[in-house]
Amino acid sequence: MVSMVNRLSTDKRAQIVSCLCEGMSIRATVRVTGAAKNTITKLLVELGGACAEYQGAALFDLPCTTIQCDEIWSFCYSKQKNVPQEHRDEFGYGDVWTWTAICADTKLVPSWLVGERSAYDAEVFIRDLASRLANRVQLTTDGLRLYVNAVEKTFHGDIDYAQLHKIYESPDIEFNERRYSPAVCTGIDIRRVNGNPDMDKVSTSYVERQNLTMRMGMRRFTRLSNGFSKKVENLAHAVSLHYMHYNFARPHATLTKAAGGRPTTPAMAAGVANHVWTARDIAALLD
């Protein structure tokens, strides 16, 4: 059997990749490119797998020294409260969490995991992150206690680690307004967990900004829309494609300025790429 994806030219695949990486939904991509919905979905699955495989091999011995981690919520199939009884407590139905890490210096995202907010997935995520680092690093996470055991089991104390817990006030507004208005941060609580972290570098600002980039760059993460993933596997492929584009094909303004105006991606700053990839380069991973 000949795959419909294989019948697409590399240029047509690149056009689809550009649409998906700019936050367009599958149906919007259909309207813009003229490709069939099933063809686009199949391309996402095949190319997402290729992107995960490429980055899994390329993102090793990274020079990162300052790492921030966080988790971002999404859902698959339906909201948790609407999951059918036969699928309750089954992964892929309802709440899904994507664990992310970012290098504060190069802005590279070296590791991510689409899974559950559980002790097991926390350890899998931290273990994968550790396997990609060349140096002892300073790590900052939020106050989630799952990180503490995962970091201890993985690094055995060979890390400078602190947790930053933000304190929010309870807004005195109606529920419907509160849904659209973020809570006000009234303070932070910083706690040293391991080693000797530089308290001036204890921050989760970059990784929280990366969460916004994900919500803007993947329609599946957009709140209050019907563009959510119906299958968790497709969500994972979309995340892999997103980070391929973010790490290798999207010049970062701060990095570009530091390079004297030369367009620079996180992968270039980390020394794992020597040029800015194009959407066609990403699409060509299937050739």
Residue pairs with C-beta under 8 A, 6 or more apart in sequence:
3 42
3 46
4 36
4 38
4 39
4 42
5 13
5 39
5 42
5 43
5 46
5 286
6 286
8 16
8 35
8 39
8 43
10 280
10 283
10 284
10 287
11 280
12 33
12 35
13 43
13 47
13 283
13 286
14 278
14 279
14 280
14 282
14 283
15 32
15 33
15 279
16 29
16 33
16 35
16 40
16 43
16 283
17 47
17 241
17 245
17 279
17 282
17 283
18 279
19 28
19 29
19 32
19 33
20 29
20 40
20 44
20 238
20 241
21 217
21 241
21 242
21 245
21 249
21 279
22 217
23 216
23 217
23 218
23 219
23 222
24 32
24 219
25 219
25 227
26 37
26 40
26 41
26 44
26 219
26 227
27 37
28 219
29 35
29 40
30 36
30 37
30 40
33 40
35 43
41 234
44 234
44 237
44 238
44 241
45 233
45 234
45 237
46 286
47 237
47 241
47 282
47 283
47 285
47 286
48 234
48 236
48 237
48 238
48 239
48 240
48 241
49 237
49 240
50 285
50 286
51 240
51 241
51 243
51 244
51 282
51 285
52 236
52 237
52 240
54 244
54 285
55 240
55 243
55 244
55 247
58 267
58 272
59 108
59 110
59 111
59 132
59 247
59 272
60 131
60 132
61 132
61 134
62 103
62 108
62 110
62 132
62 133
62 134
62 270
62 272
63 106
63 134
63 135
63 270
63 271
64 103
64 105
64 106
64 108
64 110
64 133
64 134
64 135
64 137
64 270
65 105
65 135
65 136
65 137
65 138
66 103
66 104
66 105
66 137
66 138
66 140
66 201
67 101
67 102
67 103
67 104
67 110
67 129
67 133
67 137
67 138
67 139
67 140
68 101
68 102
68 104
68 139
68 140
68 141
68 203
68 204
68 205
68 206
68 207
69 99
69 100
69 101
69 102
69 125
69 126
69 129
69 139
69 140
69 141
69 147
69 207
70 99
70 100
70 141
70 142
70 204
70 207
70 208
70 210
70 211
71 97
71 98
71 99
71 100
71 117
71 142
71 144
72 97
72 98
72 100
72 211
72 214
72 215
72 221
73 95
73 96
73 97
74 96
74 97
74 98
74 220
74 221
74 228
74 229
74 235
75 94
75 95
75 96
75 228
76 92
76 93
76 94
76 96
76 228
76 229
76 230
76 231
76 232
76 235
77 83
77 87
77 92
77 93
77 94
77 229
77 230
77 231
78 93
78 94
79 94
80 94
80 95
83 93
83 94
84 93
87 93
87 94
91 115
91 116
91 232
92 231
92 232
92 233
95 116
95 117
96 114
96 115
96 116
96 229
96 232
96 235
97 114
97 115
97 116
97 117
97 121
98 112
98 113
98 114
98 115
98 214
98 239
99 111
99 112
99 113
99 115
99 121
99 122
99 125
100 109
100 111
100 112
100 207
100 210
100 211
100 214
101 109
101 110
101 111
101 112
101 125
101 129
101 207
102 108
102 109
102 206
102 207
102 210
103 109
103 110
103 266
103 270
104 201
104 203
104 206
105 269
106 255
106 266
106 269
106 270
107 206
107 252
107 254
107 255
107 266
107 269
108 247
108 266
108 267
108 269
108 270
108 272
109 210
109 243
109 246
109 247
109 266
110 129
110 132
110 133
110 270
111 125
111 128
111 129
111 132
112 125
112 239
112 243
113 121
113 124
113 125
113 128
114 232
114 235
114 236
114 239
115 121
115 124
115 125
117 144
117 146
118 146
119 146
119 149
119 150
122 144
122 146
122 147
122 149
122 150
123 149
123 150
123 153
123 154
125 150
126 147
126 150
126 151
126 153
126 154
126 155
127 150
127 153
127 154
130 154
130 155
136 158
136 159
136 160
137 159
137 160
138 159
138 160
138 161
138 162
138 195
138 197
138 198
138 201
139 151
139 159
139 160
139 161
139 162
139 197
140 161
140 162
140 163
140 164
140 197
140 201
140 202
140 203
140 204
141 147
141 151
141 161
141 163
141 164
141 204
142 163
142 164
142 165
142 166
142 204
143 163
143 164
143 165
143 189
143 191
147 163
148 163
148 193
151 159
151 161
151 193
151 194
152 194
155 161
155 194
157 194
157 195
158 195
159 194
159 195
160 194
160 195
160 196
160 197
160 198
161 192
161 193
161 194
161 195
161 197
162 190
162 191
162 192
162 193
162 197
162 199
162 202
163 190
163 191
163 193
164 188
164 189
164 190
164 202
164 203
164 204
165 188
165 189
165 190
165 191
166 185
166 187
166 188
167 185
167 186
167 187
167 188
167 189
168 183
168 184
168 185
168 186
169 183
169 184
169 186
170 183
171 178
171 181
171 183
171 184
173 181
190 199
190 202
192 199
213 246
214 221
214 239
214 242
215 221
215 222
215 223
217 242
217 245
217 246
218 238
218 239
218 242
219 225
219 227
220 227
220 228
220 229
220 234
220 235
220 238
229 235
229 238
241 282
244 282
245 279
245 282
246 266
247 265
247 266
247 267
248 265
248 267
248 273
248 276
248 277
248 281
248 282
249 265
249 276
249 277
249 278
249 279
249 281
249 282
250 265
251 263
251 264
251 265
251 276
252 264
252 265
252 266
252 269
255 264
255 265
255 266
255 268
255 269
256 262
256 263
256 264
258 264
263 276
264 276
265 273
265 276
265 277
267 273
267 277
268 274
268 275
268 276
